[in-house]
Amino acid sequence: MHIDFKKNIKYFSTEKIWTLLLFLCLYHYTPSYAQNKPDISNLKPWQLKSFAKNSVRVGDTYSAIHYYERLIELIPENVNNAYKLADLYRNSRDYVKAEKAYEDCYNKDKIKFVDALFYHALMQKMNRKYDKAKDNFLKYVKESGKKGNPELKKQAKNEISGCDYYKSVKEAPEQIHINHLDATINKAHVEFSPLPLSETELLYGSLVADSVKYYSVNDSMDLPVRKFYKANKSGPSTWTGGLDSPLPFNDEKINTGNGAFSADRKRFYFTKCEPNWQNKMICSIFMSRFENGKWSEAIKLNKQINTPNYTATQPAVGIESKNKSEVLYFVSDRKGGRGGNDIWYAVYDPKKKEFREPRNAGSKLNTPGNEMTPYYDMESHTLFFSSTGWPGIGGLDVFSSVGEIKTWTPPKNFGPPLNSSADDIYFIRGINKEEGFFVSNREGGVSLQSATCCDDIYTFKYKKYIHLAISGNIFEVVDTSGLKYLEKISADTKIDEDAGLQNAAYDDIRKGNYKLLPHIPMTLWLLTAEGSEVPLKSDSTNDKGEYFFNLEAGNDYRLTAGSNNFFVKKINFSTKNKMVSDTLHKYIGIKRIPLGPIIIKNIYYPFDKAYLTPESQKTIDTTLFRFLNENPTTIVEVSSHTDSKGSDEYNVKLSQKRAESVVVYLTSKGIQADRLQAKGYGEEQPIAPNEKPDKSDNPDGRQMNRRTEFRIIGFLKEQEIIYED
């Protein structure tokens, strides 16, 4: 890894370097191995500087620190060297030494090294000195002026928000217990990427070593690499690690880690990392299939995922709700990002049997800082990730956002005690959701050079996890006389808890008063505070017309139910007031879509014209447009009719243009054109007499005949539904 110190003045360049140390801990590359710290007491300043630069070039941070410390002892007045050492302290995450080093640089030259004030404040924040950090961030914004880095100014404001956020949550009751795993797992170097295999088995990455390793360019010994290991659970919070991985993906010469399973656990994604010809560590994503009782040889994903000279790493797998396609989320520094390392996604194409062109997950997740270690919880449709770009209480904080692809809720900081003043990464839930794992370099872990140098694996467990779900039946509404009774039972939370009424309703269903509907598609949606809908999970009722969805506490939800033959029904409900585990019950009645035409009332046109009036557009918005949105597979014929005034040919042309004006309006609002057919029937299909029996004019009948209607003429196949990512 080549570090250009001329670029270290820029925050996002150095942040990128700093993150490389964390990036599945495979970026801290060293060329060869030596046991003891070298004796440099007799080296001259020019030799020390040369060795220091070479150590930086190959990524040997600790040796570089060793050389620069000695160099500054000999030439203490050289602030340039001191600033480089401060950067190295920060990159090695020795926050205490970095705080003092940046302060010294700033005090020696407040103009040339004004950016040192920013990093001094940043290190104060990471040393839990939030008030002092905020004061110095404010001071930096004021003093930096035109010579300061504009990106640093923006980040300083973000860090100020982080300091304020800490004050707002530091007294909040802690919701989780945290446990540091023992020395069979956490060694002196770095542990990373915990992945539960079951409730009692854990896969994780590690470089197994118990002491600091120094490296020499002249040593030809093979370097140690990061590998997968396994840990077993032997008690309520006791894990024993260091066991051989059950998955055959370790390589004796290539760093390996960051595992993720597909939804059916028949595909395993992971990363391999090695330096390229420029000594830059490049990570690539590989995939193996479980076939015939064993894992196949791993293959490197296509060049769309693994772009040459850019890293693709930290895979996470989700299922998008629209077409049930697999989605690969991953982290990359490729072109087209928002800065630093971003989260990207690629949707699997079942026809081509490969992933499509990756796309950036967008500004709702990614910032000019660094986003990394994504984990996607498929049950709740929640992406957990770590970021330096959103206001946080440390360097990298864990955040969560509900959604998929490019539709996300605003990221929510997980808060303390899971987030600390240090870096907190690799959040992942356990199999039972009540507990999970994360990685942190907080104080209290196994350390090499400083109290916060190295990442260890921790477990967390909710003090009180609320299990929530919703279940019920879907039935066809034939006779609406009893519909209000069932819907009343399902509409009121208090009535929901009345088992007697629930049982009475279910008895009616069992007796055949209502027809239960099997295989009815349903979707669970999250209703956000911003007013948007986020799809969470889609399923269908079973053979008995029953459905079931798991829920999370503190949310507003919507259930939609319907199919090609039934109108979609929406039911809203909330779990915000649920303080104990519970299963909600909702009985949902849906109506069958009639086979004949459906008249849309109150669609008007100016006399002898075909364009829609604003009033008619509003009518379409609340009728046909709404129907098409709620029933996305339907294909409809939009027809227009006239009365008998005028010639037959003229009326057909006028009605055709009017039907087309409706289609044009609907397509302008996003309805697929192949779902709409315009047909003008003129006066051919009257539904009322145009004349009275005595041959006099019938104004009421003519008004009924001047109508717009639609009828369902078919349904799209699933693969024909356009997927816009």
Secondary structure, DSSP 4 states (H G I P E B T S, - for coil): ----GGGTTSHHHHHHHHHHHHGGG-S---SS-BSS----TT--HHHHHHHHHHHHHHT-HHHHHHHHHHHHHH-TT-HHHHHHHHHHHHHTT-HHHHHHHHHHHHHH-TTTTTHHHHHHHHHHHHTT-HHHHHHHHHHHHHH-TTTS-HHHHHHHHHHHHHHHHHHHHTTSPP-EEEEE--TTT--SS-EEEEEESSSSEEEEEE---SS--B--TT--SPPP--EEEEEEEEETTEEEEEEEPSSS---SSSEEEEEEE-TTS-EEEEEEEEE-TTS-EEEEEEEEEEETTEEPPPEEPPTTTS-TTS-EEEEEEEE-TTT--EEEEEEE--TTSSSSSEEEEEEEETTTTEE---EE--TTT--SS-EEEEEEETTTTEEEEEESSS--SSSSEEEEEEEETTEEPPPEE--TTTS-SS-EEEEEE-TTSSEEEEEE--TTS--SSSTTSS-EEEEEEESSPPPEEEEEEEEE-SSGGGHHHHHHHHH-HHHHT-HHHHHHHHHHHHTTSSEE-TT-EEEEEEE-TTS-EEEEEEEE--TTSEEEEEE-TT-EEEEEEEETTEEEEEEEEE-TT--S-EEEEEEEEEPBPPSS-EEETT----TT--SPPHHHHHHHHHTHHHHHHHSTTEEEEEEEE--S-S-HHHHHHHHHHHHHHHHHHHHHTT--GGGEEEEEEETSS-SS-SB-TTS-B-HHHHHHHS-EEEEEEEE--GGGS----
